[in-house]
Amino acid sequence: MSKNRVSDAGAKVISTFIEKSELLETLQLHWNKIRSKGAMRIAKAIKTNQTIQILDLSFNSFGSGAVRKALISDDLKKEEEVAPG
């Protein structure tokens, strides 16, 4: 699905597919036009998917660090919950 001008609207459809797929192992979405909103949708969908092993989202338009901060903060919350008190 690379180099197809996938936008945030397309990312929404793809995220639904990711959530429901039980066979998807590789997803290549490089060189599209996915912005931060679409990236967040895909990130949330990937959290529920148990089969994706390879994911390429390079050369998109995620924009500022807002997406990175949201993903990092979710990881930190997990670490805090798992770590012994």
N, C-alpha and C positions, 0 to 999 in steps of 0.2 A: 504494500500500500504506500510505498515511498514515491516521492516525486509526483504526487497527485493533487496538490493544492488543498489537502485536507485542512479544514478550518476548525474553529471551536464547535461549530454545528456538527461537523463530521466526527469530531472527537467525542461528542455526546453519544452518537450512534455506536461508535467503536467501543466506548466504555460499557455500554449495555451488553454488547457482544462479549467483551472480556469477562464481565461478571457471570454470564450464563454459560460460557464455554468450559467444557470439561476436557477438551482435547488440544487446545491451543498451546503450543510450546514455543513458537517463535513469532514475534511481531515486529516488523520493521516499518517504522513510520518516519524515517529520516527525510529531510528536504521537503517538508510540508509547511503549512502556515498556522500551526497550532500555537495558540497564545496561552497565557497563564491560566485562564479559565478552563480551557480544554485540557491543559496539563494536569490541573487539579482533579478533574473528573477521571482522567485516565489513572492517576495515582491512587485515587480511592478505589477504583475498580480492581486494580492490580492487587490491592491488599486482600481482596476476597478470592482471587484466583489462585488455585493451587498448582497449576500446570505450566505457566509461563516460565521459561528458563532463559530465553534470549529476548531482550527488548532494546531496540535502537530508536531513540527519539532525537538523535542529533540533528543539528541544523534546522531548528524550528524557531519560533519567536516567543519563547516563554517570558521574556521581558525581565523585570526587576527581580530582586531576591525574595520577593514575597512568597513565591511557591516553595523555594528552598527552605525558608524559615518555617513554613507550615509543616513540611515533611520532617524537618529536623525536630521540631517541637513534639510531634507525634512519637518519634523514636525515643526522645528523652523521657516522655511520659511512660512508655513501655519499660524502659530501663529502671525508672524510679519504682514502678509497681513490682517489678521482678526482683530487684535488689533487696537483700535482707536489711531490715530496719536498723 
